[in-house]
Amino acid sequence: MPRTIRWILNILFIFLLFMTLYRFGFFFFYRDVNRPFSGAAFLLGLRYDARSVSILGLLMIIFSFYTKFNPIENNKAVKWWTLILSFVFFTAFIFYVTDFYYYDYLKQRLNASVLNFLADANISGGMVWQTYPVIKIFILLLLLLGLFFVINKKLLHVINQKVSNSANGKKRRIYYLIFIILLSGFTFGKLDQYPLRWSDAFSFSDNFKANTSLNPFQSFFSSLQFRNVKYDIEKVRKAYPLMADYLEVSDLENNKLNFKREIQFKDTVSAKPNIVVVICESFSAYKSSMFGNKLNSTPYFNELCNNGVFFERCFTPAIGTARGVWATITGIPDVQQPTTSSRNPSAVDQHTIMNDFTDYEKFYFLGGSTTWANIRGLLKNNISGLNIYEQENFTSDRVDVWGISDKNLFLESSKILAKQKRPFFAVIQTADNHRPYTIPKEDINEFKKIDYPIDTLKKYGFDDGGQFNAFRYADFSFRKFIEAARKESYFNNTIFVFVGDHGLRGNAGNMFPESFTKQGILAEHVPLLFYAPGLLKKSRIKSVCSQVDIMPSVASLAGHRFTNTTFGRNLFDTSSKKERYAFIADPDLMTIGLVSNKYYFVRQLKTQKKEFVSVENNEPIPVNSAIDSIKNKMSALTDAWYETAKYMLLNNKKTQ
């Protein structure tokens, strides 16, 4: 083995040993008395640590390719590497000490929000000095730094003087190639489509195990882009009376910002209904048959809507699949910028009504991987006993980057649900109605593609034939799912909910008022269907509603006790006389707004430009005091919703 590789391996081992010893110390210092040792958490932690040291190793080997910077080939480089690596060790020590006391202070691993303390450096520094043993830590740092300096210098001396470099040129190249491949593999972290991420730690569904496995580099740099994510507590308090009134919070506590609503139901002897929520990829309302699109892309789903409870005016709080999944599961609009809340380590701890179904088996089915957008962290960390089925858990073959086909996802999911002995709550997330718009070869003959001229496609809202046929294939998959489910015993006692994860921008022509196209809310307008022929009377509802209303609505239909801590309201509650709204925070247009049954109020966050338009027709809105009053109310409620959503994203923690 080349001496350069020996040297790098020894350095990486020292860092890995340091990190492992720290993890043992962290675990035994912070664990509860009766908590058993977790080998799984330590093994995952070892992978995080290996990732960190592998990045260091790759940097070392890249620089070592140049003789000038190689301490084995050039004695002058020994001094520089000794200093550089000592500085790296110093930085690592600071990270780990900060992490240790950051967890002591906030019960969270070190993340980028620690930088916010620099805004009040004097106060923060004083608190640290008065609370923690700074002098002892500094002395320990000097001792360990000195020890590392000596070991590193001695190591280079031993390798240079006592280790032969017998490998010839060809063997050396092979060694280097293997070494680089191994380091690259450890840097990626796992044999999967996606690299090792912080969210993998939360697959334990145990906060302490997750925190034990993480290392401060992983948690800090994963959250660095979220360092400015914050809310204005004074604005939240000011908005609280308005939001609490809209959400009908009975126990008003402005100081504690209480949004909790405990919903109770009397016990019944009837069998508890199963719940299946289908989150449909890019299921844009104006492209579907339910709203009169002449290309009739979803005839089967239209038939389901005619026999279920269909909400015509459902809006998602944002565009984007990760944001749609987030809003559906948590009931909070994802107003996170610049990226999504599912990727924010500080927001991973969330209460969800789905977790209140303690007597239900719970499932999440996805044809690809829940590592995408770090959705697995949101799911596993917050939903106890959740069974996740992904691409590798199905027998069907993968058809494209999104995993197995939606048809096979539905069919295999139905077979799994049919075997359940207890009531179940399942979420099925589709993906095929998305580029590259793959139609599986096994379905080509039965499905039968339809071709239209491009001008016809564009006239009715489709970009091209691929998008149109993918939309049709979604309908084909829905039909296969319901046909298979009808043959199973669970069907008659199951409430199926279908909702788009988001809509799509485009031109709806004359199918909708021009505000849908001009103000861009086609991107959030989606079908929402509750389908249970034996349990629900069919109806078509024109009142506005939101994706965040799904969880409290299905829990109420199931007659299941739940605690609502976020924005959703029961769509089947006929006792409430309050007007409903749908909040929209468009991350692309940088706008926030509120849709009512008649109007859409929208404000541009950068320019502060405000618009108030009709969603009923193309007639101009009259100018009078009554309209001004409605506009002002929607403006105030828009701001209240936005400020409260920012607060809730970081303060909707589940109860242990």
Secondary structure, DSSP 8 states (H G I E B T S, - for coil): --HHHHHHHHHHHHHHHHHHHHHHHHHHHHS-TT----HHHHHHHHHHHHHHHHHHHHHHHHHHTSGGG-TTT-THHHHHHHHHHHHHHHHHHHHHHHHHHHHHHHSS---GGGGGGGGGHHHHHHHHHHHS-HHHHHHHHHHHHHHHHHHHHHHHHHHHHH------HHHHHHHHHHHHHHHHHHHH-SSSSS---GGGGGGGS-HHHHHHH--HHHHHHHSGGGTT----HHHHHHHHHHHHHHHT-SS--TTTT---EEE-----SS---EEEEEEETT--GGGSGGGT-TT---HHHHHHHHTSEEEEEEE-SSSSHHHHHHHHHHS-----SSS-GGG-GGG-----GGGG-TTSEEEEEESS-TTGGGHHHHHHHHSTTEEEE-GGGSSS---BTTBS-HHHHHHHHHHHHHT-SS-EEEEEE--SSSTT----GGGHHHH------HHHHHHTT-SSHHHHHHHHHHHHHHHHHHHHHHTSTTGGGEEEEEEES----S--TTSS-HHHHHS-GGGTEEEEEEE-TTTS--EEEEEEEEGGGHHHHHHHHTT--EEE-SS---TT--S--S---EEEEETTTTEEEEE-SSEEEEEETTT--EEEEESS-SS----SHHHHHHHHHHHHHHHHHHHHHHHHHHS-----
